[in-house]
Amino acid sequence: MIRAGILSGMVALAGCSDGMPAHRLPTTDAAPQRIVSINPCVDAILMEIADPRQIAGISHYSHDPRASSISMAEARHYVAVSGNAEDVIHARPDLVISGPHVSIQTLAALKRLGIPLMQLTVPESIAESKSQIDAIAVRIGRTAQGRQLNRRIDAAVAHAARHDGPLVPALIWQSSGLVPGKNTLADELMTRAGFRNLSGDLGLKQWDRLPLEGLLMQPPQLLLAGMANMGAGDGDANRMLSHPALKMAGTRIRIADYPSSLLHCGGPVIIRAMARLAAVRSGLKGGDS
């Protein structure tokens, strides 16, 4: 009841503040002036293509170094907004951009106030990610900046694709056991950079978990391992990285660091991911990873 009362009050305030509307609906001729992102992957894109003055708020995840896809220095320039209706409305947006999941209460509040919502799916390929960048750029009136970002992504992918020899059998494995399988963005990035994703050989699904025991029974030639850092309980999961059995398997498995911050988003994160994969691929020749 208290929560509903607060929301009702904020809705009323959003409708009239000092005699002026608290949000300005964008027209076909005007780009949004108060963009609120409630998705950390969208945050990363906005950092690259939006005018900073357009950004009225970013996802609260981006203020958490364990979950952010942008630097803390960048994140601290912007208000952190959770996905709940009160937070979003308080930021007075004229456009909200989110991932595929938005609470029913937030959807209802945005609809009632006539605030546009742009929902994006999780991209499963480079092409899908670039298409999303184009769509966001057009929507916020920054088409040229979107094209520029996509050109940088193309250049990073092309650079990483310059490798010799056959594909190296490899597996991306977070210490929570999370493994990206076929038909994922991570799978395409691996292939472009010269690796063969072994998840299918292990019978894993598109996104699946592989326990340490299963990993050691069928060890890959290369393990791209990163610490799980997206939620509670990760401390226990991360002990798997320092497990004695995994250390002993170091003679059979080449282990390279692949941070989980490179695993969950497309957009400009693709550039960093391809740079890391290219460095690992190159290091296999020199004995470093």
N, C-alpha and C positions, 0 to 999 in steps of 0.2 A: 504493500500500500504506500509506504514512504517513497519507494523507488518510483512508483507510478506517479505520485504527486510531484516529485521533483521533475520528472520528465514532462508532465503537463505544464508545469510552470515554465520550463525552458522552452517548450514549444510556443507558449504564449509570448515569451520575451523575444523569441526569434522572429515573431511576426511584427513586433513593433518595439523599436528601441530609439528613443529620442525622436519619434515621429518618422523614422526612416526604416525601411526594410533591412533586416539583419543580413540578408543575403541577396545578391543580385543574380538573377538567372541569366546565363549567357545566351546571347542571340547568335544567329548565323554569322554576324559581322564582328562579334566581340569574343575574345578568348576569355576563359574563366580567370578571375582575379584572386580567388581564394580556394585553392585546390587542397583537399585533405586526402592523404593516402592512409589506408589502414592495412597495408600489406608491405612487408619489408622488401620484397622483390620489386614492387612498384616504386618504393622509395629510391632504390638504386637507379632506376631509369630516370626518375624526376631530377635526381642530382646532376644527371648528364645533359638533359635536354630542356628542362624548364627554366624560366627566369626565376631566380631565387625569391623574387618579390611575389611570385604567384603562389608559393607554397605556404599554406596556412597551418599545416600540421602533417606529421609523418607518423608511421606506425610506432607504437611504444616498443616493439621488438627492436627497432633500430637504435634505441637508447640502451640496449643490453648487448655488451660486447660478445656474449655467447651466441647471440642469435642474429646480429646485425650483418647486413651485406654492404654497409657503408662504414666509413671511418667514424670513430666517436667524435673527432673534431668536426666533421660535417654534421653529424646527427645533433650535436648540442646547439646548433644554430636554429633548430626548429622545435616547436612544441610537440611533445609526444602525445599521441591520441590512441586510446584503446578502441576496440570495435564496438563498444556499447553506445547506445543512442545518446545519452547525456553528453559524453565526451565529444562525439562527432558534431552534435548540434552546437555545443558551446564554442567550437572553432569557427562557426558561422561560414560554412563552405558554400560556394556556388557550384562545386563539382566534387564528388567523392569518388575515388578510385579504389577498388578492392580486388581481392582474389575471389575465388569461386564461392567462398563461404561467408555469409553475412547473417547476423542474428535477425530473427523475425522482428524484434522490437525496433532495431535500427532501420530495417527495410520499411516498416510501417511509418516511422517518424520522418524518414526522407520523403516518402511518398506524400504524406500529409502536408509537408512544407513545400513540395514541388522542387526539391533539390535533386538534380540529376545524379545518377549513380552509374558508373562505368565498371562493370565486373569483367574480370579477366580469368581465363582458365590457366592451369599450369601448363606451360609450353613443353611439348615432348620432342621438339626438334629445333634446330637452329632457325629454320624457315619460319616456324610458328612464333618463335621469340622475336624475330625481326618484324614479322607482321604486327605483333602487339606493339612494338616500338613505334612503327608507322602510325598505328591507330591512335595511340596516346598522343603522339606528336601533332597529328591533324586535329585532334579534339582540343588540345590546349593552345593551338595556334603557333606551334614551333616545328613546322614541317621540315625546315632546313636542318635543324638540330637533330631531328630524328634520323634523317638520311645520313648525316655525318657520323652519328653513333653506329649505324648499320655498316657504313664503310669501314669503320675501325674494327668491327666484329669480323667482317669479311677478311680484312688484312691479317688479323690474329689467327683466324682459322687457316688461311693460306700459308702463313709462316709455319704453323705447327705441322701442316701436312707435308712439308718438305723433309722427308725422312727416307732413309735407305733400308733395304732388307724387308723380310716378311713381318707381318703383324706380330707383336709380342703378346703371348697369352698373359692376361692380367685380370685382376678383380679389384673393384673399389669396395672397400669394407670399412665401415665405421665400427668403432669398438663396441657399439651397442649391437653389432651384428647386422646392421642395415646394409643392404646391397641393391644398387640400381641394376635392373635387368634390361632386356631388350625393349625397344620402342620407348626409350627414355632419352631425354636430352643428354644425360651423362654418357649413355651408351654411344650416341653419335659422336660426342666430343672425343671419347676414347678412340673410336675407329678412325676418325679424321687425323688424330695425333699419332697413329701407328700402333694401336693396341687392339687385341681381340678380347672382347668381354667374355669371360668364362662362365657367367651366370647361367646361361642356357645349358651349358654342359653339366652344370650341377643341378639342373632341374628347378631352378629358381624362377619365380614369377617376375612381373614387371618391377615391382618393389617387394622385396622379401627380406627375411632375416636368416642369416647363416650363423649358427653357434660356432664357438671356437673349435669344438670337437669336429664338426663337419668340415671346417676350414682345414684342419690339420690332416684329416683323412684324405682329402683331395687338394693338396696345396697348389696354388698357382705359381707360375714362374715369377710373377711380380705381384705384390700386394700393395695397392694404393690405399693406405690406412690413415684414417683421421679420427680425432677424438669426437665422440658424440657430445653435443653441447646445446641441445635444443630444449631441454626440459629437466624436470626433477628426476632424480634417480640416475642421472648420467654419471655421477661419481662412481657408482658401483660398476656401471658398464665400462667405464674407461679403465678399470683395473685389468680388463682383458688385454689391453695393449702391453701391459708390463707383466703379463702372465709368464711364468718360467717356461711353460711349454712352447709359447710363441717365440720366446727368445732362443730356445734350443732349435727351433725350426728355422732360425735365421740362416743356417747353413744350406737349407734347401729352398727357402723362399727369400727373394729379394724384396725388402720392405722399403717403400718410399712414402714420405709424408704427403698426404693429400687432405688439406683441412676441410672440415664439413661445411665451412662457409662458401666453398666452391661448388657444393653439391645441390643446393636447394633452389637456386635462381638462375634465370637466363639473363637477358639484357647485358649490361656491361660486365657482369660476373663471368660471362663466356670468355671475355678477353683475358681475365686473370686465370681462368681455368685452363685455357689453351696454352698460356705462357708456362704454367706449372707443368702441364703434361708434356710440352715440348722439352722443358728442362730435364724432366725425368727420362724421357726417351733418349735424349742426347747423353745423359749421364750413364746410361747403360753401357756405352762404349768405353767411357773412361773409368768406370768402376765406382762412380759416385751416384747418389740419389738424394 
